[in-house]
Amino acid sequence: MSTLKKKLIIIFISAAAIIFLSQYPVKYNLNRHVSFRTNGTVFQINKNGQWQDFLIKGINMGAAKPGFFPGELGIEKDEYLRWFKEIAAMNANAIRVYTILSPAFYEAFYEYNMFAAKPLYLFHGVWNNEEAISLRQNAYHPDINDEFKSDIEDLVDLLHGNKTIEPRFGRASGKYIWDVSPYVAGYILGIEEDAGFVINTNTLNAAVKNFEGQYLYTADASPYECWLAAIGDYAIGYESSRYKTQKPISWTNWITTDPLQHPSDPNRVVEDAVSVDIEHIKTKDSFKPGLFASYHIYPYYPEFMSYDPVYTKFIDSRGKPNPYEAYLMDLKAWHSVPVLVAEFGIPASRGLTHENIITGYNQGFVTEETAGRYLADMYDSIVESGCAGGLIFTWQDEWSKRSWNTMDYDLPERRAYWSNAQSSEQNYGILGFDPGEKKSVCYADGNAAEWSHVKPLMQAGGMRLSVNSDEKYVYFLLHDEASGILKNKYAIAAGALKDQGNLSFDREGLKFRNPASQCIIIDGSQNSAVYVDAYYDVFYRQYSLLDFLDLIPRNPSFEKKNSGIFNPINLVLRRGLRFPLTGLYLQPSFYETGRLLYGNANPQSPDYNSLADFCVSDNGSDLEMRIPWQLFNIADPSSKKAIGDLYAHQEFNINPVQIDGINFELYKISGGSVIDGGSAFYSWKPWDKVTVHERLKDSYAVVQKKFGEY
């Protein structure tokens, strides 16, 4: 029998055995002798009796995919298997998940590692109940403490393939029969805790001075740190007694509650209010694997990352100012245990949320390729600073996420059903989900051929305009018989509301047939933008009301219907802040997100720019453009809901309304005259089921190369 036939028979028998055995509630063990420990400030892995240093090169993985919220646990086994292979091919060696997932995850993880030449290791978390935290504000309260312990028991049992969890709303359930415990590298307990919650816990439990457990104890610890030690001791004890094994353990922390002092942070009253320091938690001889510190560390928040004079003056080995690396070095020097950067990330979103004015490592408005380069640079800094490794946030885009500066403009209960390019939080993934079963309806690359099946919406004055849409964008194809689109000026007016909007754009000398809420001005490759009716400007309406932000002065002319005024579309980045040490005032920050970027938006093109909004054909007669739904003040395209009258309530409220579609009008502004290109109504079908295809972003190859260097 040939070697190939033998291999095929073995694979067939193995696969058949997995399918057959998976129908029965028995426990499956990988039978691989792998274990982890901390040794000084490094992680180590034991393979067949040999301890080796283990540099963590990993990625976080969320619980959601398009069309599903995290609590719906919609990701299936075959998707997990495919993702594990792609993650391993990226030269990663670890995955982190935040909470108990569906049985499909653990079955896929087991199956992948059974056959993998490059195993993946798992850092697993347990979430705190955020609703109970908000309500009780005390970690010791039974509603928080008891549920946390119960979830820890469930996690330990299921990782050992020994748990059935009954159905429960918004939580994972089912039979967990796959023993993946040999590949668990460590536990990371809890969530990023609000400083107020920590302070309140300390205040309400001031009598708690120390903790003495079977495996852990405290020294000079706060009541909150004593609670962390007690929770950790409970987790260690449960696994030790039931399964005679132990794993390294940590607790989620972030810069806001780190043990360092940040006197230069202009928002120190919030961002430097309290410390959580696991150096106050000690191990006994009964706990062998050891503790490690786990931090979420981003380069653009809090503000001291851009303004601390010690950090901003630090020059890294590449000769660049690098406050991120300087901070990591300080944090590493503080700790006697390994420091894992459990989250670091750069979102390739169109919208921007925070900036780092020193490095450009911004929270959004970077291309996919640039995001990859920044991730690679940050990982170099993680290694250079002596940390134990890092876990990129995150593997897949999550449409259900919210960003602080865009979340007030949509419907939370519908976020999972459309992709908001303006939201940084939705676009952190290395893996993206593009609308369309195999490809998107079109790409803004100047190729008019892909519009051959779309009937023009309007045609007049030697021009025609076609419109299409999907779960992420509204697309336009503008054709002008007189070539040279970039040499001319055009306007596309848009209006979805019947009782408000401008009938003119005074600055441009335009008169409209229908009330216009937005107007797209195409004026060459550098000066094109989307503008919004001043009365319909959510940025002005929201922030002019908040005097304490000192962001926008009131302008009564903006608060009148049909004013003829269109405003630039802005997103806020930061309120005004004052530096505590110098008294210097930091001006409020916002930017014009309505400006349109010229470039090729086709991922298959060698000139691909993931931030590109519009592109013109080689002959200069056709312009393709994509505009995010949110720039039209659409609160949810999937249910055809738009932002309504912003002045219907005294407080800021988007007052969502049902719409039928959008009126579009086309004009050419040339030589002091206006040429009418026509007017028409565009509608689309609402949806509850999304159609997407997966795409590895340009950041994937960059990270793959960087991880391969270590």
Salt bridges, closest charged atoms under 4 A:
GLU79 OE1 - LYS65 NZ 2.96
GLU107 OE2 - LYS77 NZ 3.16
GLU111 OE1 - LYS77 NZ 2.69
ASP143 OD2 - ARG136 NE 2.82
ASP143 OD2 - HIS141 ND1 3.87
GLU147 OE2 - ARG171 NH1 3.34
ASP151 OD1 - ARG171 NH2 2.91
ASP154 OD1 - LYS163 NZ 3.12
ASP157 OD1 - ARG242 NH1 3.34
GLU192 OE2 - HIS296 ND1 2.57
GLU212 OE2 - LYS284 NZ 2.76
GLU225 OE1 - HIS280 ND1 2.80
GLU239 OE2 - HIS160 NE2 2.74
ASP258 OD2 - HIS262 NE2 2.84
ASP272 OD2 - ARG268 NE 2.81
ASP277 OD2 - HIS280 NE2 3.84
GLU279 OE2 - HIS335 ND1 3.04
ASP316 OD2 - ARG318 NH2 3.17
GLU343 OE2 - HIS296 ND1 3.54
GLU368 OE2 - ARG695 NH2 2.87
GLU369 OE1 - ARG373 NE 3.27
ASP380 OD2 - ARG318 NH1 3.78
ASP380 OD2 - LYS706 NZ 2.93
ASP397 OD1 - LYS697 NZ 2.94
GLU398 OE2 - LYS401 NZ 3.44
ASP410 OD1 - ARG415 NH2 2.98
ASP434 OD2 - ARG695 NE 2.59
ASP480 OD2 - LYS668 NZ 2.92
GLU508 OE1 - LYS489 NZ 2.75
GLU508 OE2 - ARG507 NH2 2.76
GLU559 OE2 - ARG554 NE 2.83
ASP613 OD1 - ARG350 NE 2.93
ASP622 OD1 - HIS479 ND1 2.78
ASP636 OD2 - ARG414 NE 3.22
ASP645 OD2 - LYS561 NZ 3.87
ASP660 OD2 - LYS498 NZ 3.79
ASP676 OD2 - ARG513 NH2 2.49
ASP688 OD1 - ARG414 NH2 2.91
GLU694 OE2 - ARG82 NH2 2.77
GLU709 OE2 - LYS705 NZ 3.24
GLU709 OE1 - LYS706 NZ 2.78
